[in-house]
Amino acid sequence: AATTRLCGCGQGGGTDRLRDAAWLEKALKLSPDQARQVGALAAGLGRTVEGCGGRQCEARAAAGDLVTAATFDERAARRALGDMAREQTESDLATLRFLHEVHRLLEPAQRPALSKLVHACVCDGCASCARGGAGRGAVSSEQ
């Protein structure tokens, strides 16, 4: 499984709630048709994130192998770290694309709920983010 932390919400043992179609169905009060569409989008996202996670683990293993090598190969280390970062970026990009598509499926009255969920998952728990954390200039979920 991928290690994407973009939208962890700290629930479900690290399960990324914003990628969980069943959770979104309840949280956003989706219609049956919306739930079906979100489920299909989530299945595609799951395949993408799983692929990214596998490739990220391969790169992490390659980086780990450098620790026991006779000499440190900085070029190989940079390559492995770059591969890890690239897969994390692709996973996060797929998650953002998924959430954008979910937003487009929602009725106007449902959209503020998604915005609040996204901000709760991404910003509210982040002590170093300008949008999250107590006294850090939290931004309204309506923005």
Helices and strands as residue ranges (DSSP letters): G 12-14, G 17-19, H 21-28, H 32-65, G 66-68, H 74-105, H 111-122
